[in-house]
Amino acid sequence: MPYHKDKQQAFQAAQQGAKQLQDVYNNLEKDSASYGQQLKHLRQEVNETYQQIENALEVASETQRAQLEKFRTDLQQIVNEVNEI
């Protein structure tokens, strides 16, 4: 049973990280004086979320794996969009 709980906890951490990352990205203010600080925070969120996704993939069920791959794709899209700015 602990294994299943760890799987669920790892997935939920990645899911929460992905949501927080999306929120930070959506709230970026490109014309703000604090834009550099916002980008630094976004980079930190990207790194943490990527690690959470990788950790969750190690123990994920097939259903969770598909969702985690989507989180990873979304994360990469955010990184690509920020790099284009």
Backbone as a chain_set.jsonl record, in Angstrom:
{"seq": "MPYHKDKQQAFQAAQQGAKQLQDVYNNLEKDSASYGQQLKHLRQEVNETYQQIENALEVASETQRAQLEKFRTDLQQIVNEVNEI", "coords": {"N": [[0.81, -1.215, 0.0], [1.951, 1.345, 0.731], [3.518, 1.903, -1.51], [1.647, 2.495, -3.532], [0.566, 4.796, -2.425], [2.828, 6.469, -2.46], [3.117, 6.717, -5.218], [0.789, 8.115, -5.862], [1.169, 10.447, -4.36], [3.494, 11.468, -5.536], [2.565, 11.965, -8.109], [0.573, 13.866, -7.575], [2.136, 15.961, -6.551], [3.598, 16.674, -8.827], [1.482, 17.453, -10.457], [0.437, 19.634, -9.019], [2.691, 21.286, -9.079], [2.846, 21.788, -11.839], [0.519, 23.267, -12.189], [1.058, 25.522, -10.59], [3.26, 26.537, -11.945], [2.07, 27.236, -14.378], [0.377, 29.25, -13.465], [2.25, 31.187, -12.573], [3.501, 31.752, -14.998], [1.306, 32.763, -16.485], [0.89, 35.11, -15.134], [3.008, 36.744, -15.688], [4.393, 39.909, -16.25], [5.352, 41.558, -18.817], [6.048, 44.212, -19.302], [6.689, 45.218, -16.893], [8.641, 46.66, -14.236], [9.68, 44.796, -12.591], [10.12, 42.574, -14.102], [12.431, 41.031, -14.653], [12.876, 39.832, -12.162], [10.532, 38.384, -12.011], [10.962, 36.578, -14.099], [13.105, 35.16, -13.069], [11.862, 33.874, -10.939], [10.061, 32.334, -12.402], [11.854, 30.634, -13.762], [12.844, 29.188, -11.608], [10.502, 27.877, -10.792], [10.095, 26.333, -13.096], [12.319, 24.593, -12.998], [11.829, 23.232, -10.553], [9.336, 22.057, -11.096], [9.933, 20.457, -13.297], [11.642, 18.601, -12.07], [9.85, 17.43, -10.243], [8.076, 16.223, -12.023], [9.792, 14.393, -13.29], [10.467, 12.765, -11.087], [7.94, 11.717, -10.459], [7.402, 10.29, -12.785], [9.018, 8.082, -12.491], [7.637, 6.297, -10.884], [5.094, 6.146, -11.862], [1.761, 5.159, -12.871], [0.331, 3.836, -15.919], [-1.761, 5.522, -16.758], [-1.246, 7.826, -15.262], [1.255, 8.397, -16.296], [0.762, 9.261, -18.935], [-0.511, 11.718, -18.44], [1.521, 13.028, -17.062], [3.437, 13.224, -19.065], [2.136, 15.046, -20.671], [2.176, 17.265, -18.967], [4.935, 17.706, -19.013], [5.328, 18.354, -21.698], [3.816, 20.713, -21.839], [5.308, 22.281, -20.063], [7.713, 22.476, -21.488], [6.806, 23.947, -23.653], [6.198, 26.397, -22.437], [8.779, 27.161, -21.647], [9.965, 27.446, -24.184], [8.413, 29.557, -25.25], [9.034, 31.663, -23.491], [11.736, 31.91, -24.001], [11.659, 33.02, -26.513], [11.007, 35.631, -26.167]], "CA": [[0.0, 0.0, 0.0], [2.75, 2.574, 0.708], [3.967, 2.151, -2.881], [0.556, 3.18, -4.225], [0.478, 6.135, -1.843], [3.943, 7.232, -3.002], [2.783, 7.002, -6.612], [-0.228, 9.163, -5.87], [1.766, 11.674, -3.84], [4.414, 11.975, -6.55], [1.749, 12.503, -9.193], [-0.079, 15.094, -7.101], [3.158, 17.007, -6.455], [3.859, 17.125, -10.199], [0.269, 18.131, -10.918], [0.399, 20.931, -8.342], [3.794, 22.069, -9.626], [2.467, 22.223, -13.186], [-0.483, 24.329, -12.05], [1.742, 26.717, -10.078], [4.075, 27.051, -13.042], [1.15, 27.88, -15.322], [-0.07, 30.498, -12.829], [3.364, 32.143, -12.611], [3.661, 32.14, -16.404], [0.167, 33.591, -16.888], [0.936, 36.397, -14.432], [4.183, 37.519, -16.088], [4.115, 41.241, -16.773], [6.533, 41.846, -19.628], [6.368, 45.639, -19.257], [6.889, 45.583, -15.499], [10.011, 46.886, -13.788], [10.114, 43.586, -11.885], [10.067, 41.462, -15.058], [13.602, 40.17, -14.441], [12.614, 39.054, -10.95], [9.479, 37.433, -12.362], [11.59, 35.532, -14.912], [13.906, 34.338, -12.154], [10.891, 33.037, -10.227], [9.553, 31.372, -13.379], [12.91, 29.629, -13.965], [12.862, 28.352, -10.41], [9.31, 27.03, -10.884], [10.337, 25.374, -14.175], [13.25, 23.584, -12.496], [11.158, 22.425, -9.536], [8.285, 21.27, -11.738], [10.587, 19.425, -14.102], [12.112, 17.565, -11.146], [8.669, 16.731, -9.731], [7.579, 15.371, -13.107], [10.737, 13.281, -13.45], [10.291, 11.882, -9.927], [6.653, 11.033, -10.583], [7.487, 9.335, -13.902], [9.71, 6.875, -12.03], [6.704, 5.377, -10.209], [3.75, 6.415, -12.379], [0.957, 4.183, -13.597], [0.218, 4.23, -17.331], [-2.668, 6.674, -16.834], [-0.504, 8.974, -14.74], [2.369, 8.652, -17.216], [0.248, 10.065, -20.049], [-0.739, 13.077, -17.94], [2.836, 13.602, -16.747], [4.063, 13.584, -20.344], [1.48, 16.288, -21.095], [2.748, 18.324, -18.129], [6.286, 17.966, -19.49], [5.179, 19.057, -22.975], [3.366, 22.077, -21.508], [6.455, 22.95, -19.457], [8.648, 22.793, -22.57], [6.196, 25.018, -24.44], [6.396, 27.637, -21.677], [10.201, 27.515, -21.769], [10.18, 27.916, -25.554], [7.762, 30.87, -25.411], [9.803, 32.647, -22.732], [13.01, 32.097, -24.706], [11.427, 33.815, -27.718], [10.739, 37.016, -25.781]], "C": [[0.849, 1.274, 0.0], [3.223, 2.926, -0.692], [2.902, 2.915, -3.656], [0.431, 4.612, -3.726], [1.603, 7.013, -2.382], [3.687, 7.635, -4.445], [1.827, 8.18, -6.695], [0.354, 10.488, -5.399], [2.709, 12.301, -4.87], [3.639, 12.606, -7.701], [1.118, 13.829, -8.772], [0.917, 16.245, -6.968], [3.466, 17.563, -7.843], [2.674, 17.911, -10.747], [0.182, 19.533, -10.306], [1.505, 21.842, -8.87], [3.471, 22.615, -11.006], [1.462, 23.362, -13.125], [0.171, 25.63, -11.566], [2.586, 27.361, -11.167], [3.204, 27.803, -14.042], [0.673, 29.218, -14.761], [1.017, 31.571, -12.886], [3.54, 32.658, -14.035], [2.541, 33.086, -16.849], [0.194, 34.977, -16.256], [2.187, 37.216, -14.741], [3.746, 38.863, -16.669], [5.362, 41.723, -17.504], [6.971, 43.304, -19.553], [6.66, 46.131, -17.838], [8.374, 45.778, -15.191], [10.561, 45.636, -13.097], [10.13, 42.362, -12.801], [11.238, 40.491, -14.876], [13.421, 39.272, -13.23], [11.536, 38.009, -11.216], [10.043, 36.275, -13.185], [12.419, 34.587, -14.044], [12.991, 33.376, -11.397], [10.34, 31.962, -11.164], [10.585, 30.271, -13.616], [12.971, 28.651, -12.793], [11.678, 27.38, -10.431], [9.49, 25.956, -11.959], [11.229, 24.244, -13.662], [12.591, 22.657, -11.475], [10.111, 21.516, -10.174], [8.879, 20.15, -12.573], [11.05, 18.279, -13.205], [10.943, 16.759, -10.586], [8.108, 15.777, -10.78], [8.487, 14.155, -13.28], [10.606, 12.272, -12.299], [9.012, 11.065, -10.053], [6.687, 9.994, -11.708], [8.151, 8.029, -13.488], [8.756, 5.845, -11.435], [5.292, 5.426, -10.785], [3.085, 5.19, -12.999], [0.867, 4.661, -15.048], [-0.677, 5.46, -17.499], [-1.95, 7.937, -16.377], [0.605, 9.372, -15.709], [1.922, 9.544, -18.379], [0.048, 11.517, -19.616], [0.585, 13.763, -17.628], [3.575, 14.014, -18.016], [3.446, 14.875, -20.883], [2.016, 17.466, -20.275], [4.126, 18.712, -18.652], [6.251, 18.722, -20.821], [4.759, 20.508, -22.744], [4.512, 22.898, -20.924], [7.435, 23.375, -20.548], [8.117, 23.932, -23.441], [6.368, 26.368, -23.748], [7.842, 28.097, -21.807], [10.488, 28.086, -23.158], [9.608, 29.315, -25.762], [8.552, 31.954, -24.68], [11.124, 32.928, -23.429], [12.86, 32.941, -25.975], [11.26, 35.293, -27.422], [12.021, 37.827, -25.874]], "O": [[0.483, 2.224, -0.692], [3.322, 4.104, -1.038], [3.215, 3.875, -4.361], [0.216, 5.534, -4.514], [1.371, 8.173, -2.725], [3.998, 8.755, -4.851], [2.018, 9.11, -7.479], [0.063, 11.536, -5.976], [2.718, 13.519, -5.052], [4.019, 13.663, -8.206], [1.131, 14.798, -9.531], [0.569, 17.392, -7.248], [3.581, 18.776, -8.019], [2.854, 18.922, -11.425], [-0.113, 20.501, -11.006], [1.281, 23.033, -9.083], [3.781, 23.766, -11.312], [1.537, 24.309, -13.909], [-0.131, 26.708, -12.077], [2.621, 28.585, -11.295], [3.569, 28.888, -14.496], [0.576, 30.203, -15.492], [0.74, 32.726, -13.209], [3.708, 33.858, -14.252], [2.799, 34.091, -17.512], [-0.409, 35.913, -16.78], [2.409, 38.263, -14.131], [2.829, 38.925, -17.487], [6.303, 42.228, -16.892], [8.154, 43.599, -19.724], [6.853, 47.326, -17.617], [9.241, 45.15, -15.799], [11.775, 45.447, -13.03], [10.152, 41.23, -12.317], [11.056, 39.275, -14.937], [13.769, 38.092, -13.265], [11.611, 36.888, -10.712], [9.649, 35.125, -12.993], [12.431, 33.375, -14.258], [13.316, 32.199, -11.237], [10.172, 30.811, -10.761], [10.228, 29.094, -13.666], [13.13, 27.444, -12.977], [11.836, 26.199, -10.122], [9.09, 24.808, -11.765], [10.925, 23.069, -13.871], [12.773, 21.44, -11.527], [10.014, 20.338, -9.828], [8.382, 19.024, -12.556], [10.867, 17.111, -13.548], [11.034, 15.537, -10.468], [7.712, 14.656, -10.46], [8.01, 13.027, -13.401], [10.634, 11.062, -12.527], [9.004, 9.864, -9.785], [6.068, 8.936, -11.594], [7.876, 6.981, -14.073], [9.036, 4.647, -11.478], [4.384, 4.801, -10.236], [3.74, 4.316, -13.566], [1.286, 5.775, -15.361], [-0.372, 6.342, -18.302], [-2.035, 8.983, -17.021], [0.858, 10.559, -15.913], [2.632, 10.476, -18.758], [0.401, 12.44, -20.35], [0.748, 14.952, -17.903], [4.26, 15.036, -18.035], [4.141, 15.7, -21.477], [2.28, 18.537, -20.822], [4.456, 19.895, -18.73], [7.054, 19.628, -21.042], [5.287, 21.421, -23.379], [4.669, 24.075, -21.252], [7.931, 24.502, -20.536], [8.882, 24.775, -23.909], [6.652, 27.371, -24.404], [8.106, 29.275, -22.047], [11.177, 29.098, -23.285], [10.25, 30.163, -26.383], [8.719, 33.054, -25.207], [11.584, 34.069, -23.444], [13.839, 33.515, -26.454], [11.359, 36.123, -28.326], [12.015, 39.025, -25.591]]}, "num_chains": 1, "name": "protein.A"}
